[in-house]
């Protein structure tokens, strides 16, 4: 007598003939399932596809507040991921890494426009007095240039905000609090 799929007591990886070790790098957020399913799985401590494969079918069916449709969504997605017939979305960690990389690239481009190579020379621990003097002179030059650019800002309050952020190197949050403006507004200035 053949055992029905709903009565299986094997972990899903055995049922689907998959090695969970191969799937530790796939986050639950990357799977092609609804956000509701993703949130419930994360709430159960299941953060990777490998974690999901370690569950038994009846454990999946007992996930609180998931109906038959959501359970069917999970169980039908598993063989498609294993076969590679589904495209995974970028996971949270990958998305955050991409955003961080984009920010770093943008900051690097901004620094390059302001003479980053000279600033790097300033930060190197060289004992040459000439280098130190050149760096101090360059810093003063940059501050003066920033002040000149700030003079183009018509609104005196906006000019003060820009100078505090750029010259005094105060954080956007602190300046925003003092002037009762959002960090985004500071960033635009």
Secondary structure, 3 states (H helix, E strand, C coil): CCCCHHHCCCEHHHHCCCCHHHHCCCEHHHCCCCHHHHHHHHHCCCCEHHHHHCCEHHHHHCCCCCCHHHHHHHHHHHHHHHHCCCCCCCCHHHHHHHHHHHHHHHHHHHHHHCCHHHHHHHHCCCCCHHHHHHHHHHHHHHHHHHHHHHCCCCCHHHHHHHHHHHCCCCCHHHHHHHHCCCHHHHHHC
